[in-house]
Amino acid sequence: MTAFGKLVRTTAFRLTLVYLFLFALFAASLLGYFAWNTRRMITEQIAETVNSELSELTDQYTRSGLRGLVSAVEGRALRPGANLYLVTTPQGQGVAGNVASLAPGIMDHPGWAETFYKRLEENDANTKSHFALVKVAQLSGGFRILVGRDLEERRRLFGIVAKAAQWSVLIVVVLGLGGGIFVARRVLHRIDAMTGTTQRIMAGDLAERLPVGRSGDEIDRLAENLNAMLERIEALMAGLKEVSDNIAHDLKTPLTRLRNRAEDALAKSSNEGEYRAALERTIEESDGLIRTFNALLMIARAESGQARDNMTDFDTAEVAHGIQELYEPLAEDKGMTLAVTADTATIHGNRELISQALANLVENAIKYGQPVATPLESAAGGPDGVAKPPIF
């Protein structure tokens, strides 16, 4: 895909086009309303002027008759300007005025009309017709009078407004497209930078982080959240690697020992009792493997923060006494005495993990500890001559 193709497919560019269309539509509507309102105001002014002149000429006909009307019309027709005058007989023949031709039927219908016309001085086949707003009134005796005004001024003003509207819309479109391309390129540059970083992360470099700008916009906030997620993922992956290494290290020796014992039992055992003893040792070793595996999993849960989900308030003295009851028979078998001295102490934590940690300490102490006696007790068997087991 070309750079321009990527640019026009961005969300920022598409949103810019949408806003540009809406803004251009609004601007065109506003200018159109302004042009229509301007046209209406000019038409009302023309109509007011025509009504005023028609009223004056009608009064002139009432006072002075046809001769006075013709004289007034001829005088006004000679004035420079855009006004139109025409007086006709009942048969439609022109008596006075500056109009040479009109659209057919205009003089037959009193009232307002917009019509093409030609002036007397322009009554030529090659002369272009003009457009005017006229009003026709019927006088006594069947005579008719027309007063109007050329609409060239209205057309010219409307053309100016229309051209201004076209240029305005064109400028809006050009500026909008330019702004859209600028914004889209800026956003695309940041997205490309984030894409390159994510590709390196997918390639295995979890230490990479998305670039964060100084604007604090939605892209920066997204990058910050993604970076926090990447840090969490990196920590989890590091924990997973550590757990895997611990499992491989801690289980390799017990598994090898378990296999050797099973192989030795197959090679050397000759009766049911020896096989049974070998199986019991195998079961014991398997239980140890299970405990080791559970301990590793619990450590992994603690390091990943999942252990915080099960935190409650509990009494540590109760936990210690429970561990004593569990391991006291094992300690007696080893010639040791397991005693607990603890006062009530309530803490907030994960009871299971703390119990497991304490159990691991006690079990290792019993399994790998040796009774220690003073030289006198070693020689005399204790202060009273009787050997005593150590207290743990």
Secondary structure, 3 states (H helix, E strand, C coil): CCHHHHHHCCHHHHHHHHHHHHHHHHHHHHHHHHHHHHHHHHHHHHHHHHHHHHHHHHHHHHHHHHHHHHHHHHHHHCCCCCEEEEEECCCCCEEEECEEEECCCCCCCCEEEEEEEEEHHHCCCCCCCEEEEEEEEECHHHCEEEEEEECHHHHHHHHHHHHHHHHHHHHHHHHHHHHHHHHHHHHHHHHHHHHHHHHHHHCCCCCCCCCCCCCCCHHHHHHHHHHHHHHHHHHHHHHHHHHHHHHHHHHHHHHHHHHHHHHHHHHHCCCHHHHHHHHHHHHHHHHHHHHHHHHHHHHHHHHHCHHHHHCEEEEHHHHHHHHHHHHHHHHHHCCCECCCCCCCCEEEECHHHHHHHHHHHHHHHHHHCCCCCCHHHHHHCCCCCCCCCCEC
